[in-house]
Amino acid sequence: MDKNDLSLLKSIHTPDDVRQLTRNQLKQLAEQLRHHLIEIVSQNGGHLSSSLGTVELTIALHHVFNTPDDRLIWDVGHQTYPHKMLTGRRERMHTVRKLHGLAGFPRREESEYDTFGVGHSSTSISAALGMAIANQHQENDRKAVAIIGDGAMTAGMAFEALNHAGDLDANLLVVLNDNKMSISKNVGGLSKYLARILSGKLYSGVKSGSKKALSSMPSVLELARRAEEHMKGMIVPGTLFEELGFNYIGPIDGHDMDALVDTLKNLKQLEGPQFLHIVTQKGKGYSHAEENPCAFHGVSKFDKVTGKSHGNKPSGPSYTEIFSQWLCDMGEADNRLMAITPAMREGSGLVDFSNQFPKRYFDVGIAEQHAVTLAAGLACEGLKPVVAIYSTFLQRAYDQLIHDVALQNLPVVFAIDRAGLVGPDGATHAGSFDLSFMRCIPNMVIMAPANENECRKMLSTGFQHGGPSAIRYPRGTGPGVDIENNLDTIEIGKAEISKQGSSIAILAFGCMLSPAIEVGDKLNATIINMRFVKPLDEALLMDISQKYKLIVTIEDNAIAGGAGSGVSEFLRAHDCNTPVLQLGLPDDFYEQASREELLSRAGLDSVGILKSIQASPYYQDCKIRQTQVVS
């Protein structure tokens, strides 16, 4: 086939067109879709490996099911590029993860085919079960299909939903896209034959009828049940799902279009909870992604021939790299250090540590709750756990953070990556709320570094602290300061004055220091690097409340309940009447764009900060006028 021939793909405008295709055309469509996907992502960046693995599955699902009336609920969301391309969005794929473009994940507001918004994992079965129950209640024959993959079955929430679903008679199909293993020998002719037989009405009817017939003879029924479980346990790994109440089918080759279509057609006719296990290859059809699927999970622009990125490498280390180096250094200095991550080894910077100290490294899978309580258990026995986690994923373990760590005042360090606005991944991955949801927790020490060297020192400070601590830092690089390769700490709760001015005091938290300094130069304002969100430098706050006419707080966190709120609460509690202008993220969810574009939209670049201060009634009421304000 001519790889440049996309004529069949271009003829697909909705899934109705897919449903008209022959088997041979479905296979041809898969080749064209995969080729176009590689072309689009190589030119624009995005999620590649997972989407390459779901090409055949996506086509088969839309071919068999009457979407969007039948509901497809994807989990995790970065395997849905083929789904977007078949549902009327192919010509806009070049805008994925860009400002005003397509989201990188399913989004209900974007398309009627995106039946459930997805960003975090392991939500599909719960959502699909809810839809299946609603279908029963509304007495319609709409189908609900959950497609769960990329390790999402490691999360407890998925099993909670499976346990509930198996206890109901709702018509639910769960498709497990298993891409963690190669296509082994059991995914061959015998397995395909068994999948077709076990998913057929004849087998289902005989199975159900036999159980009814034998119900009057309990001993014979038990013997039959045990025999069936023994046989199925020998030929298919479905005993667990059968025990949960599902009719288990598989595993089958997720790249075999004939097997997929035949099996899905059979399953569509069955009543009750069904479970289809398919095996796919992450990165399928693109050699570089097949060989290193993790590297091509989320990519910037790259040369599709060589697989090499077109992106410019930053001149300095990222905050993630700063953490990675510190972790190895502190691990070498203190063998009590234990590193934990919920399935983000590469993203959170734990590769080097995992290689250097494999017995002190734990990837728990997509199980944030378990990660935090595991750390608490380690801390109870005198070890020093460090939990490396994205800000948005820490939200999933909030109860454990409060109940299992903070309440017991255990020395667990939370290295919180991707804090604030993260950019192209959109609202589901933004770390916009961590300061707000952590600040109210007793015993927490919360730090926000303004630069790379401060980040390293704060990590050491948290590690040496006797209770729970959090160091939250943004995605990407810092301002580029020199880094001291020691393990020194800083005084807890101590801010520092970065620039001395008059009339206005600007209190910057974390990465907001750099734009604050730019604004401070134009307003002749005093700039303070607060460093600690909790505890605040109370002595400094009392001092500036007496010396300045206006206090401005700046943070890349939600204004509601954030660091600025902490400053205002303290000043009010001490009868300080100095006006406080709180700048941060507005009460909104920000969709995909570059981090710089999002900061500009939020008014948190230097231009926006200056405008906000000058437009403030506090600024006008205080009649603050500098000799020359350069806009």
C-alpha positions as CSV (number, residue, x, y, z in Angstrom):
1,M,0.0,0.0,0.0
2,D,1.2,3.5,-0.8
3,K,1.7,5.1,2.6
4,N,0.9,8.5,1.2
5,D,-2.5,7.3,0.0
6,L,-5.0,8.5,2.7
7,S,-8.0,8.4,0.4
8,L,-10.0,6.0,2.6
9,L,-9.2,7.9,5.8
10,K,-10.2,11.2,4.2
11,S,-13.5,9.7,3.3
12,I,-14.3,9.1,7.0
13,H,-16.2,12.0,8.4
14,T,-18.2,10.2,11.2
15,P,-18.3,6.6,12.6
16,D,-21.3,6.0,10.3
17,D,-18.8,5.9,7.5
18,V,-16.7,3.3,9.4
19,R,-19.7,1.1,9.8
20,Q,-20.2,0.9,6.0
21,L,-16.7,-0.6,5.4
22,T,-15.8,-4.1,4.6
23,R,-13.2,-6.1,6.6
24,N,-10.5,-5.4,4.1
25,Q,-11.3,-1.8,4.1
26,L,-11.2,-1.7,7.9
27,K,-7.7,-3.1,7.7
28,Q,-6.7,-0.6,5.1
29,L,-8.2,2.2,7.2
30,A,-6.0,1.1,10.1
31,E,-2.9,1.4,8.0
32,Q,-3.8,4.9,6.8
33,L,-4.8,6.1,10.2
34,R,-1.6,4.9,11.8
35,H,0.5,6.5,9.1
36,H,-1.4,9.8,9.4
37,L,-1.1,9.7,13.2
38,I,2.7,9.4,13.0
39,E,2.8,12.3,10.5
40,I,0.6,14.6,12.7
41,V,2.3,14.0,16.0
42,S,5.8,14.3,14.5
43,Q,4.9,17.7,13.2
44,N,3.0,19.0,16.3
45,G,3.9,16.8,19.3
46,G,1.5,14.9,21.5
47,H,0.8,11.4,22.8
48,L,1.9,8.8,20.3
49,S,2.7,5.4,21.7
50,S,-0.6,4.7,23.4
51,S,-2.6,6.0,20.4
52,L,-0.6,3.8,18.0
53,G,-1.6,0.8,20.1
54,T,-5.4,1.5,19.9
55,V,-5.8,2.0,16.1
56,E,-7.5,-1.4,15.3
57,L,-9.5,-1.4,18.6
58,T,-10.8,2.1,17.9
59,I,-11.9,1.2,14.4
60,A,-13.5,-2.0,15.5
61,L,-15.4,-0.3,18.3
62,H,-16.9,2.4,16.0
63,H,-17.6,-0.3,13.4
64,V,-19.6,-2.5,15.8
65,F,-21.2,-0.1,18.1
66,N,-23.7,2.7,17.2
67,T,-21.7,5.6,18.5
68,P,-22.4,8.2,19.8
69,D,-25.7,6.6,20.9
70,D,-23.7,3.7,22.3
71,R,-21.3,5.2,24.8
72,L,-17.5,4.7,24.6
73,I,-15.7,5.8,27.8
74,W,-11.9,5.9,27.3
75,D,-9.4,5.4,30.1
76,V,-6.7,6.7,30.0
77,G,-7.3,9.6,27.7
78,H,-4.1,9.8,25.8
79,Q,-5.0,6.7,23.8
80,T,-7.8,8.5,22.0
81,Y,-6.1,10.2,19.0
82,P,-7.5,7.6,16.6
83,H,-11.0,8.1,18.2
84,K,-10.7,11.9,17.6
85,M,-9.7,11.3,14.0
86,L,-12.7,9.1,13.3
87,T,-15.2,11.4,14.9
88,G,-15.0,14.4,12.7
89,R,-11.8,16.0,14.1
90,R,-9.1,14.7,11.7
91,E,-8.6,18.0,10.0
92,R,-8.0,19.7,13.3
93,M,-5.6,17.2,14.8
94,H,-2.7,19.6,14.1
95,T,-4.2,21.8,16.9
96,V,-4.1,19.2,19.6
97,R,-2.9,20.6,23.0
98,K,-2.6,24.1,21.6
99,L,-4.4,27.3,22.5
100,H,-8.0,27.2,21.2
101,G,-7.3,23.8,19.7
102,L,-8.4,20.2,20.4
103,A,-7.8,18.9,23.9
104,G,-5.3,16.1,24.3
105,F,-7.9,14.0,26.1
106,P,-11.6,13.3,25.7
107,R,-13.7,16.4,26.6
108,R,-17.5,16.5,26.6
109,E,-17.6,20.1,25.4
110,E,-15.6,19.2,22.3
111,S,-17.6,16.4,20.8
112,E,-20.7,14.3,21.4
113,Y,-18.5,11.3,20.8
114,D,-16.5,12.2,23.9
115,T,-19.0,10.8,26.4
116,F,-16.9,11.4,29.5
117,G,-14.1,13.8,30.2
118,V,-10.8,12.0,31.0
119,G,-7.5,13.2,32.3
120,H,-6.7,11.1,35.3
121,S,-6.9,7.3,35.0
122,S,-9.1,4.5,36.2
123,T,-12.4,6.3,36.0
124,S,-13.9,4.6,33.0
125,I,-15.5,1.6,34.6
126,S,-17.3,3.7,37.3
127,A,-18.5,6.2,34.7
128,A,-19.6,3.4,32.3
129,L,-21.4,1.6,35.0
130,G,-23.3,4.8,35.9
131,M,-24.3,5.1,32.3
132,A,-25.4,1.5,32.1
133,I,-27.6,1.9,35.2
134,A,-29.1,5.0,33.6
135,N,-29.8,3.1,30.5
136,Q,-31.7,0.5,32.6
137,H,-33.6,3.2,34.4
138,Q,-34.6,5.0,31.2
139,E,-35.5,1.6,29.5
140,N,-33.3,2.0,26.4
141,D,-30.9,-0.5,24.8
142,R,-28.0,1.9,24.6
143,K,-24.6,0.1,25.2
144,A,-21.9,1.3,27.6
145,V,-18.3,0.4,26.9
146,A,-15.4,1.2,29.1
147,I,-12.0,0.9,27.5
148,I,-9.3,0.8,30.1
149,G,-5.6,0.6,29.5
150,D,-2.0,1.9,30.0
151,G,-1.8,0.5,33.5
152,A,-5.1,2.1,34.7
153,M,-6.1,-1.3,36.1
154,T,-3.5,-0.9,38.8
155,A,-5.7,1.7,40.6
156,G,-8.0,0.6,43.3
157,M,-10.9,2.6,41.9
158,A,-11.1,0.3,38.9
159,F,-11.5,-2.7,41.1
160,E,-14.0,-0.9,43.2
161,A,-16.1,-0.4,40.1
162,L,-15.6,-3.9,38.9
163,N,-16.7,-5.3,42.3
164,H,-19.9,-3.2,42.1
165,A,-20.6,-3.9,38.5
166,G,-20.4,-7.7,38.9
167,D,-23.1,-7.5,41.6
168,L,-25.5,-5.8,39.2
169,D,-27.2,-7.0,35.9
170,A,-26.4,-3.8,34.0
171,N,-25.3,-4.2,30.4
172,L,-21.7,-3.1,30.7
173,L,-18.7,-4.1,28.6
174,V,-15.2,-3.5,29.9
175,V,-12.4,-3.8,27.4
176,L,-9.0,-4.1,29.0
177,N,-6.4,-2.8,26.6
178,D,-3.4,-4.7,28.0
179,N,-0.2,-3.2,26.5
180,K,2.1,-4.0,29.3
181,M,3.1,-7.4,27.8
182,S,4.1,-8.7,24.3
183,I,1.6,-10.7,22.3
184,S,2.5,-14.2,23.7
185,K,1.7,-17.7,22.4
186,N,-1.6,-17.9,24.2
187,V,-2.9,-15.1,21.8
188,G,-3.0,-17.4,18.8
189,G,-5.5,-19.5,16.9
190,L,-6.8,-21.5,20.0
191,S,-7.3,-18.3,22.0
192,K,-9.1,-16.6,19.1
193,Y,-11.4,-19.7,18.7
194,L,-12.1,-19.8,22.4
195,A,-12.9,-16.0,22.5
196,R,-15.4,-16.4,19.6
197,I,-17.0,-19.5,21.3
198,L,-17.0,-18.0,24.8
199,S,-18.5,-14.7,23.6
200,G,-21.2,-16.4,21.5
201,K,-24.8,-16.8,22.5
202,L,-24.7,-20.6,22.3
203,Y,-22.0,-20.8,25.0
204,S,-23.7,-18.1,27.1
205,G,-27.1,-19.9,26.8
206,V,-25.8,-23.3,27.6
207,K,-23.8,-21.9,30.5
208,S,-26.9,-20.2,31.9
209,G,-29.2,-23.0,31.2
210,S,-26.9,-25.6,32.7
211,K,-26.7,-23.7,35.9
212,K,-30.5,-23.4,36.2
213,A,-30.9,-27.2,35.4
214,L,-28.3,-28.1,38.0
215,S,-29.5,-25.8,40.7
216,S,-31.7,-28.5,42.1
217,M,-28.6,-30.7,42.5
218,P,-26.2,-28.6,44.5
219,S,-23.4,-31.1,44.7
220,V,-23.5,-31.6,40.9
221,L,-23.7,-27.9,40.3
222,E,-20.6,-27.3,42.5
223,L,-18.7,-30.0,40.6
224,A,-19.6,-28.4,37.3
225,R,-18.6,-24.9,38.6
226,R,-15.3,-26.1,39.8
227,A,-14.6,-28.0,36.5
228,E,-15.4,-24.9,34.5
229,E,-13.2,-22.7,36.7
230,H,-10.4,-25.3,36.4
231,M,-10.6,-25.4,32.6
232,K,-10.9,-21.7,32.2
233,G,-8.0,-21.1,34.6
234,M,-5.9,-23.3,32.4
235,I,-6.6,-21.6,29.1
236,V,-7.6,-18.1,30.0
237,P,-6.5,-15.8,32.9
238,G,-10.1,-14.8,33.7
239,T,-10.8,-16.4,37.0
240,L,-10.5,-13.1,38.9
241,F,-12.9,-11.3,36.7
242,E,-15.3,-14.3,36.7
243,E,-15.3,-14.2,40.5
244,L,-16.2,-10.5,40.3
245,G,-19.3,-11.4,38.3
246,F,-18.1,-10.8,34.8
247,N,-18.2,-13.1,31.8
248,Y,-14.5,-13.0,30.9
249,I,-13.4,-13.3,27.2
250,G,-9.8,-13.3,26.0
251,P,-7.0,-12.5,25.7
252,I,-7.1,-11.8,22.0
253,D,-4.8,-9.9,19.7
254,G,-5.8,-6.3,19.8
255,H,-4.3,-5.8,16.3
256,D,-6.3,-8.6,14.7
257,M,-9.2,-6.8,13.1
258,D,-11.2,-9.9,12.3
259,A,-10.9,-11.2,15.8
260,L,-11.8,-7.9,17.3
261,V,-14.9,-7.4,15.1
262,D,-16.2,-10.9,15.5
263,T,-15.8,-10.9,19.3
264,L,-17.2,-7.4,19.8
265,K,-20.2,-8.3,17.7
266,N,-20.9,-11.4,19.8
267,L,-20.4,-9.4,23.1
268,K,-22.8,-6.7,21.9
269,Q,-25.6,-9.3,21.9
270,L,-25.0,-10.5,25.5
271,E,-26.7,-9.3,28.6
272,G,-25.1,-8.4,31.9
273,P,-21.4,-7.4,32.7
274,Q,-18.9,-8.6,30.1
275,F,-15.1,-8.3,30.2
276,L,-12.9,-8.5,27.1
277,H,-9.2,-8.7,27.5
278,I,-7.1,-7.7,24.5
279,V,-3.4,-7.5,24.1
280,T,-1.8,-4.6,22.1
281,Q,1.6,-3.3,21.5
282,K,2.3,0.2,22.6
283,G,3.8,2.2,19.7
284,K,2.5,-0.4,17.2
285,G,3.6,0.3,13.6
286,Y,6.4,2.8,14.3
287,S,9.7,1.1,15.1
288,H,11.1,3.9,17.3
289,A,8.0,3.9,19.5
290,E,7.9,0.1,19.6
291,E,11.5,-0.1,20.8
292,N,11.0,2.7,23.4
293,P,7.3,3.3,24.0
294,C,7.9,5.4,27.1
295,A,10.1,7.9,25.2
296,F,7.3,8.3,22.7
297,H,4.5,8.4,25.2
298,G,4.3,12.2,25.1
299,V,6.6,13.9,22.6
300,S,7.5,17.3,21.1
301,K,8.0,17.6,17.4
302,F,10.3,15.0,16.0
303,D,11.9,13.6,12.8
304,K,9.7,10.7,11.9
305,V,12.6,9.0,10.1
306,T,15.2,9.2,12.8
307,G,12.8,9.6,15.8
308,K,14.9,12.4,17.1
309,S,13.3,15.5,18.7
310,H,13.3,18.8,16.9
311,G,12.9,20.6,20.2
312,N,15.7,22.9,21.6
313,K,17.2,21.4,24.7
314,P,17.0,23.9,27.6
315,S,20.3,25.5,28.6
316,G,19.9,24.6,32.2
317,P,18.5,21.7,34.2
318,S,14.7,21.4,34.8
319,Y,13.3,21.4,38.2
320,T,12.6,17.6,37.7
321,E,16.3,17.1,37.0
322,I,17.3,19.1,40.1
323,F,15.1,16.8,42.1
324,S,16.6,13.7,40.4
325,Q,20.1,14.7,41.2
326,W,19.2,15.7,44.8
327,L,17.5,12.4,45.4
328,C,20.6,10.4,44.3
329,D,22.8,12.6,46.4
330,M,20.7,12.4,49.5
331,G,20.2,8.7,48.9
332,E,23.9,8.2,48.9
333,A,24.2,10.2,52.1
334,D,21.4,8.6,54.0
335,N,20.3,5.0,53.4
336,R,17.0,5.6,55.2
337,L,15.7,7.4,52.1
338,M,13.0,5.5,50.2
339,A,11.7,6.8,46.9
340,I,8.1,6.2,45.9
341,T,6.2,7.2,42.7
342,P,2.7,6.3,41.4
343,A,3.7,5.2,37.9
344,M,5.7,8.4,37.0
345,R,9.3,7.1,37.2
346,E,10.4,9.1,34.1
347,G,8.2,12.1,34.5
348,S,9.1,12.7,38.1
349,G,12.8,12.1,37.6
350,L,13.4,8.8,39.4
351,V,15.2,6.9,36.7
352,D,18.7,7.4,38.0
353,F,17.7,6.7,41.6
354,S,15.9,3.5,40.6
355,N,19.0,2.3,38.8
356,Q,21.4,3.3,41.6
357,F,19.2,2.1,44.5
358,P,16.7,-0.5,43.1
359,K,15.9,-1.9,46.5
360,R,14.9,1.5,47.9
361,Y,12.7,2.5,44.9
362,F,9.0,1.7,44.6
363,D,6.8,2.3,41.6
364,V,3.3,1.4,43.0
365,G,1.5,1.8,39.7
366,I,-1.4,4.2,39.2
367,A,-2.3,4.0,42.9
368,E,-1.7,7.4,44.5
369,Q,-3.6,6.5,47.7
370,H,-1.5,3.5,48.3
371,A,1.7,5.5,47.5
372,V,1.0,7.9,50.3
373,T,0.0,5.4,52.9
374,L,2.9,3.1,52.0
375,A,5.1,6.1,52.7
376,A,3.4,6.6,56.1
377,G,4.1,2.9,57.0
378,L,7.8,3.3,56.1
379,A,8.0,6.5,58.2
380,C,6.5,4.7,61.2
381,E,9.5,2.4,61.2
382,G,12.1,5.1,61.1
383,L,12.7,5.3,57.3
384,K,12.6,8.6,55.4
385,P,10.2,8.2,52.4
386,V,10.1,10.7,49.6
387,V,7.0,10.6,47.5
388,A,7.6,12.0,44.0
389,I,4.2,13.0,42.6
390,Y,2.6,15.4,40.2
391,S,0.4,18.1,41.8
392,T,-2.7,17.0,40.0
393,F,-2.2,13.4,41.1
394,L,-1.7,14.3,44.7
395,Q,-5.4,15.4,44.7
396,R,-6.3,11.7,44.4
397,A,-4.6,10.9,47.8
398,Y,-6.0,13.8,49.8
399,D,-7.5,11.7,52.6
400,Q,-4.3,9.7,53.0
401,L,-2.3,13.0,53.1
402,I,-4.4,14.2,55.9
403,H,-5.3,11.1,57.8
404,D,-2.3,8.8,57.4
405,V,0.6,11.3,57.2
406,A,-0.3,14.7,58.7
407,L,-2.5,13.6,61.5
408,Q,0.3,11.3,62.7
409,N,2.9,14.0,62.0
410,L,5.1,11.6,60.0
411,P,8.3,12.7,58.3
412,V,7.2,12.2,54.7
413,V,8.6,14.4,51.9
414,F,6.3,15.3,49.0
415,A,8.2,16.4,46.0
416,I,5.4,17.9,44.0
417,D,6.2,18.3,40.3
418,R,4.1,20.2,37.7
419,A,2.7,22.7,40.2
420,G,0.8,25.6,38.8
421,L,-0.2,25.8,35.1
422,V,1.4,23.0,33.2
423,G,0.4,23.9,29.6
424,P,-0.6,21.5,26.8
425,D,-2.2,18.8,28.9
426,G,-4.9,21.2,29.9
427,A,-7.1,21.6,33.0
428,T,-7.0,17.9,34.1
429,H,-3.3,18.1,34.7
430,A,-2.9,21.7,36.0
431,G,-1.5,21.9,39.5
432,S,-3.7,24.8,40.4
433,F,-4.9,23.8,43.8
434,D,-2.1,22.3,45.9
435,L,-1.4,25.3,48.0
436,S,-5.0,25.7,48.8
437,F,-5.7,22.1,49.8
438,M,-2.4,21.6,51.7
439,R,-2.4,24.9,53.5
440,C,-5.3,24.0,55.7
441,I,-3.7,20.8,57.0
442,P,-2.1,20.9,60.4
443,N,1.6,19.9,60.8
444,M,2.4,20.6,57.1
445,V,5.4,22.6,56.0
446,I,4.9,23.9,52.5
447,M,7.7,25.4,50.4
448,A,7.8,27.0,47.0
449,P,11.3,27.5,45.5
450,A,12.0,30.6,43.4
451,N,15.0,29.0,41.6
452,E,16.9,25.8,41.1
453,N,19.3,26.2,44.0
454,E,16.5,27.0,46.4
455,C,14.7,23.9,45.2
456,R,17.6,21.7,46.2
457,K,18.0,23.4,49.6
458,M,14.2,23.0,50.3
459,L,14.3,19.3,49.4
460,S,17.1,18.9,52.0
461,T,15.1,21.0,54.5
462,G,12.0,18.9,54.1
463,F,14.1,15.7,54.4
464,Q,15.6,16.8,57.7
465,H,12.3,18.1,59.1
466,G,10.7,15.8,61.6
467,G,7.2,16.0,60.1
468,P,5.4,16.1,56.8
469,S,6.7,18.6,54.2
470,A,5.9,19.5,50.6
471,I,8.1,21.2,48.0
472,R,6.1,22.2,45.0
473,Y,7.8,23.3,41.8
474,P,6.7,24.0,38.2
475,R,7.3,22.1,35.0
476,G,10.3,23.1,33.0
477,T,13.4,25.2,33.9
478,G,14.0,28.0,36.4
479,P,15.8,31.3,36.0
480,G,19.2,29.7,35.7
481,V,21.0,30.4,38.9
482,D,24.1,28.5,40.0
483,I,23.4,25.3,42.0
484,E,25.4,24.5,45.1
485,N,25.9,20.7,45.1
486,N,25.6,20.3,48.8
487,L,22.8,19.1,51.1
488,D,22.5,22.4,53.1
489,T,19.1,23.4,54.5
490,I,17.4,26.7,55.0
491,E,15.6,28.1,58.1
492,I,11.9,27.0,58.1
493,G,9.5,29.9,57.8
494,K,12.0,32.5,56.9
495,A,11.5,34.8,53.8
496,E,14.1,37.0,52.2
497,I,14.0,40.5,50.7
498,S,15.1,40.3,47.1
499,K,14.8,44.0,46.3
500,Q,14.3,47.1,48.5
501,G,11.8,49.7,47.4
502,S,9.1,52.0,48.8
503,S,5.3,52.2,49.2
504,I,4.5,48.8,47.7
505,A,5.6,45.4,49.0
506,I,5.2,42.5,46.5
507,L,5.3,39.1,48.2
508,A,6.2,36.5,45.6
509,F,5.7,32.7,46.1
510,G,7.8,30.3,44.2
511,C,8.4,30.9,40.4
512,M,6.4,34.1,40.6
513,L,9.6,35.8,41.9
514,S,11.1,36.5,38.5
515,P,8.1,38.4,37.0
516,A,7.6,40.1,40.4
517,I,11.2,41.5,40.2
518,E,10.5,42.9,36.7
519,V,7.4,44.7,38.0
520,G,9.2,45.8,41.1
521,D,11.8,47.6,39.0
522,K,9.0,49.6,37.3
523,L,7.1,50.5,40.4
524,N,10.1,50.9,42.8
525,A,8.5,48.3,44.9
526,T,10.0,46.1,47.6
527,I,10.2,42.4,46.4
528,I,10.1,39.6,48.9
529,N,10.7,36.0,48.1
530,M,8.4,34.3,50.6
531,R,9.7,30.8,50.1
532,F,7.4,29.3,52.7
533,V,3.6,29.1,52.3
534,K,3.4,27.4,55.7
535,P,4.6,28.6,58.1
536,L,4.6,32.2,56.9
537,D,7.3,34.6,58.0
538,E,5.1,36.3,60.5
539,A,7.7,38.7,61.9
540,L,8.3,40.0,58.4
541,L,4.6,40.3,57.7
542,M,4.1,42.4,60.8
543,D,7.0,44.6,59.8
544,I,5.9,45.3,56.2
545,S,2.3,45.9,57.3
546,Q,3.6,48.9,59.2
547,K,6.0,50.2,56.5
548,Y,4.0,49.9,53.2
549,K,0.8,51.3,51.9
550,L,0.0,48.3,49.7
551,I,0.9,44.6,50.0
552,V,0.6,42.5,46.8
553,T,0.8,38.7,46.9
554,I,1.5,36.7,43.8
555,E,1.2,32.9,43.3
556,D,0.6,30.4,40.5
557,N,-2.2,28.7,42.5
558,A,-5.9,29.4,42.9
559,I,-6.5,32.7,44.6
560,A,-9.2,31.0,46.7
561,G,-7.5,29.6,49.8
562,G,-4.0,30.0,48.5
563,A,-0.9,31.6,49.9
564,G,-2.2,35.1,49.5
565,S,-5.2,34.1,51.6
566,G,-2.9,33.0,54.3
567,V,-1.2,36.4,54.3
568,S,-4.6,38.2,54.5
569,E,-5.8,35.9,57.2
570,F,-2.7,36.6,59.3
571,L,-2.9,40.3,58.9
572,R,-6.6,40.5,59.7
573,A,-6.0,38.4,62.8
574,H,-3.5,40.9,64.0
575,D,-5.6,44.0,63.2
576,C,-3.4,45.1,60.4
577,N,-5.3,47.3,58.0
578,T,-2.8,47.5,55.2
579,P,-4.7,46.7,51.9
580,V,-3.7,43.4,50.4
581,L,-4.1,42.7,46.7
582,Q,-4.1,38.9,46.0
583,L,-3.0,37.9,42.5
584,G,-3.1,34.3,41.4
585,L,-5.2,31.9,39.3
586,P,-8.8,33.0,38.8
587,D,-11.8,30.8,39.8
588,D,-11.7,28.9,36.5
589,F,-10.4,25.9,34.7
590,Y,-7.8,26.7,32.1
591,E,-7.7,24.5,29.0
592,Q,-4.7,23.5,26.9
593,A,-2.1,26.0,25.7
594,S,1.6,26.7,26.4
595,R,2.5,27.5,30.0
596,E,3.5,31.0,28.9
597,E,0.2,31.6,27.1
598,L,-1.8,30.4,30.2
599,L,0.2,32.6,32.6
600,S,-0.4,35.6,30.3
601,R,-4.2,34.8,30.2
602,A,-4.2,34.6,34.0
603,G,-2.4,37.9,34.3
604,L,0.6,36.3,35.9
605,D,3.3,37.5,33.5
606,S,5.1,40.8,34.3
607,V,2.7,42.7,32.0
608,G,-0.4,41.3,33.6
609,I,0.9,41.8,37.1
610,L,1.8,45.4,36.5
611,K,-1.7,46.1,35.0
612,S,-3.4,44.4,37.9
613,I,-1.6,46.5,40.5
614,Q,-2.1,49.8,38.6
615,A,-5.8,49.0,38.1
616,S,-6.3,48.1,41.8
617,P,-8.5,50.4,43.8
618,Y,-5.9,50.0,46.6
619,Y,-3.3,51.5,44.3
620,Q,-5.6,54.4,43.4
621,D,-7.0,55.0,46.9
622,C,-3.5,55.1,48.5
623,K,-2.5,57.6,45.8
624,I,0.7,55.8,45.2
625,R,2.5,57.6,42.4
626,Q,6.0,56.8,41.4
627,T,8.0,59.4,39.5
628,Q,8.0,57.4,36.3
629,V,6.1,54.2,35.7
630,V,7.2,52.5,32.5
631,S,4.3,50.3,31.1
